Amino acid sequence: MPYQYIEDLPPSVRGHLPPHAQEIYLAAFNTAWRQHGREPDGEATVHRIAWAAVKRRYRKMGDEWVPIGR
């Protein structure tokens, strides 16, 4: 189901991503949900799409997610 607020995101997202990356995740998740949410295993697909959107702008360095180009 789509997320209305960042506070609604799963702890695995909120606890690991910086605020801007959380915004990217939320927007990508909600967009993907409209397209894939009703498919079999749709929720897992939508989470993968959201993580892929984050990984286009951020990368993990050690335990921290940092903007690409930094």
N, C-alpha and C positions, 0 to 999 in steps of 0.2 A: 504494500500500500504506500502511496506517496507520503513524503514527509512535509509537514507544513513549516516547521521551524528547525533550526540547527539543533536545538535542545532535544528534538525528537529523534535525531540520528542515533544509530546503535553506539554503545560505549566503545566498540572497537574502532569506530571512526572518530568520535569526539575526543577520545583519550589519546589519539596518536597524531592527528592532523592539525596543522595550524588553522586559525580561523578562515583565511581565504581559501584554503584547500577544502575545508568543510563546506563552504559556499559552492565551490565547484562540484563537489560530490552531490550535494543536495539538488542542484539544478540538473545535473546529468542524470541522476536517479529518477527524478520526476519526469523528465522528458522521455527517458527510456521506458518508464513504467507505462506511459500512454501507448507506446508501440508494442511492448513485449510482455506486459504484466499479466495478460490472460493466457499466455502460452504455457504448455507444460514446462515445469521448472523455470517459469518466467522470472520469479523473484531472484533466483540465483543468477540468471542471465543479466538482469537489471543491475545487480550489485557489481558484477564483473565490468559492465559498461561504465558504471560510475567510477570504479577504481581506475579504469583505463583513462578516463577523462582527467583524473587527478594526476596520473603518471605522465601525461603530456606536459604538465606545467611544473610538477614537483618530482624530486627523486629522494630516496632515502639514503641518508649518510649517517651511518652508525644507527643510533636510535631515533634520529630526528629527520623529519621531512623538510626539505629546503627547496626554494624555488630553483628551477633549472637556470643556469647562467650565473649562479652566485658562487 
